[in-house]
Amino acid sequence: MLEIFENESAFYMCVLVVICFGFIHFLEFSSFLSRIAGIITGSKVTSYTVQQSTFVITRFFFVAMMPLIGLIVDLRVNHYLYLLMIHTSLLFATIFYTIVLFKKDCFIQYFINVIVKYKKNRALIKSLLTFKSAQQESDKFIISFKVVVAFIRRNKEGRRLFFGSAIVFCCYSLGVYISFYLALNFYEYRSSIGQLSGLINAIATVLLTFYIEPKISIAIDNSDNFAAEKVIVLLLGRFIGVAVFSQLVVMILWII
């Protein structure tokens, strides 16, 4: 196993990739809670703007991560080190997911602050950096996990949203990694195979945009009684997709 860590520079690059991946997923995952903040404040469109702006911030980490993965493949690192990097990335993201889920009320309150500040000063970046409590509190808007689980079990739409989210975000989280893993295995064609990452991510993005996201948006626009619960269902589906489904895929790669 010591050969995994033979290339010290490659190892440190793998660590940087793990960190970038974790922060990308932390920002994306937590940003969905801004939609619940929008329900509470009645600022549904503004909350969507805040979510999309948070997504844009993740692109900075993505831009840093992609060249690192490409360089790791060019260095032809040990396959086990590469798979260990994927495992650790998914674990890092899972830890962030867990924190966000169990502290969801704090994150919802944060996004309430952002929305209230943004509507006052029209400065989005400044609003995202504010941590002072706004007048409108989320204490009366507590979402129980028991209610969400019951919604998934009893509601066909809830089950579809849950499993759809799990599958989409499983593909989304592994798209780049798997394509470059294939490039590592078929080294002579690494440049062409590496382009598959864009295709896989595009498929996941299309499914998210045209299947998952509309269900949330329609529920919020129609003032659905379970709109907030549906946002949590999406997040739980993403949690399972990344923490369980994606890890299983990587374990299969270890075996074969």
N, C-alpha and C positions, 0 to 999 in steps of 0.2 A: 504493500500500500504506500510505501515511502516514495515510490516513483511518481505518485500523483502530484507531489509537491516539489518535484525536481526543478521545474522552471519557476523561480521565485517571482520574476516580473509578471508572468502569466497568472500566477496565484493572486497577486495583488490586484491585477486587472479584473479577475473574477470577483474579488471582494467589492470592487467599485461597481461592477455590473449588478451585484446583489443589492447594494445600497440604492442605486438608481431605480431598480425594479420595485423595491419596497416602497420608496417614496411616490413613485408613479401610482401604484395601487392604493396607497394611503389617501392621496389627494383625490383620486377618482372615486373611491369608495365613499369617503366622507362627504364628497360634494353632492351626492344624491340626497343627503339629508337636508340640503338647502330647499328641496322641493316641499318637504314637510314644513319648513320654516315659512315658505311661501303660502301654504295653506293657513297657517296660524295667523300670519300678518295680512292675509288677503292680497298679497302681492305675487300672484302666480307667475306672471310674465317676468317680473324682476328676478324671482328666484331661479327661473330657467337661465336667465342671463348670468347670474352668479355661478350657477353650476357649469355652464359652458366656459366661463372665464377661468374657472378653476381647472377645467380640462386643458385649457391652453397652457397653463403653467406647467402641467406635466410634460408638455412637449419638449421643454428645456432638458429635462432628465432623459427623455427618449433620444433626443439628438446626441446627448453625451454617451448614452448606452450603446447605440448601434455601432459606432466606429470601434468601440472597445470589443464588442463581440466579434466583429470582423477581424480585428487584429489577433484576437485569441485563436480564431480559426486559422489565420495565416501562420501563426506560430506552431500550428499542428499540435496542440496540447493533448495530453492523455485524455482518452474518452471518459475515463472515470472522473477526472477532475471536472470536465465539462458537465457531466450528469450531476455531480455533486453541487456544482454551481446552480443548476436548475432546481434541484431539491431545496437548497438553502434559500434561493430567491422566493420560491413558493412558500416556504416556511416563514420567511421574513414578512411576506405579504399577509399570510394568515395571522400572524401576531398582531399586525396593524389592524386587520379586519376585526379581530376579537376585541381589541381596545375600543374601536369605534362603536361596535355593537353594544358593548356593555356600558359605554359612556355616551350613548346616542343622545340622551337628553341634553348633555353639555354641548355636544356638537350642534344640535338643533338650536339651542340658545345662542351659540356663537353666530350661526347663520342668520338668526333673527336680528342680532346686533348689526351684522353686515348690511342686511336689507334696509333696516331703519336708517342707518348712517348714510347709505348710498342714496336713498330717496331725499335726504336732507342736503348733502353736500355734492352729489353728482360725481364724486371721485371714487371710482371703483377700487383702484389699488389701495388707496388710503383706507377705504372701508374694510377691505379684506385684512388689513393689518391692525384693525381695531379689536381690542379685547375688553373694552368697558361695557358693562351691562346696560342694555337698552331698557326702556320703560316697560315694554311688553315682555312678559315672562312666559315660559313654556311649561310651568309647573302643572297647569291644569290640563295639559295635553300629553299625558303619559301613555305610551303605547306598550302594552303588555305582550311579551313573547308568547304567552299562553293563548292570547286572542289571535295572534298572527298564525301560530301553529294550527289552531282550530279552524281558522279561515282556509288554510291550505288543505286540511283534511276534508272539510265539508264542501268546499267550493271548487268546481271543475276549472274555472278560470284561474283560481289561485294556484292550483296544481300545475296548470300549463305555464303560468308565469314563472313559477319556481323552477321547474325542470328546464324550461326554455332558457332562463337566465343561467342555470348551471352549465348547460351545454355551450351556450354562446361564450361565456367567460372562460370556460375551460379552453376552447379554441383560441380565444383572445390572448390568454396568458401564455400559451405554449407556441403560438404561431411563429414568432421570431426564433425562439430557442430550437424548435424541432427542425425548421428549415436549415439553420446553420449547423445543427447536429448532422443532418444529411450531407451538408457541404463538407463537414469534417470527415465523414466516412467515404465520400466520393470526392477526394481532394482535388483531382484533376479538373472537375467541373464545379468547383466551389463558387465561382463567380455567378454562374447561371443559376445554380440551385439556391444560392442566397437570395435571389430575387423572389423566391416562393414566399418569403416572409410577408411581403406586401400583399400577395394574393390571399393568403390565409387570413391575414388581419382584415383585408377588405371584405371577405365573406362574413367574418364575425361582426364587423362594423355595419354591414348591410342588414344582417339579422337583428342587431341591436336597434338600428335606426327605424326599420320598417316593421318589426314584430314586437320587440320588448318595449321600447320607448313610447310608441303610440298608446299602448295600454295604460301606461302611467299618466301620460299627458291627458288622455280622454277622461280618465277617472278624476283627475284634478280639475279639469275644465268643467265637468258635469257636477262638481261638488259631491262626488260619490262618497257615501258614508265610510267606505273602506279605502279611500284614496291613500291615506297615510300608511295603512296596513300593507297596501300593495307595494309601496316603496320599500318597506322592510322585507316583504316577501322577495322582491328583486335582489335585495342585499343578501338575504339568507341563501338564495339560489347561487349568487356569485360566490359566497363563502364556500358552499359545498363544491361548486365547480372548480375552484382554485385549490382549496384545502384537501379535497378528497379525489375528485375525478382526475385532475391534472397530476397529482402525485402518483396515482395508480398508473397513468400512462408512462410516467418516468420510470417507475419500478419495472414495468414491462420492458422498457429499453435497457435497463440494467441486466435483466435476465437474458435477453436475446443478444 
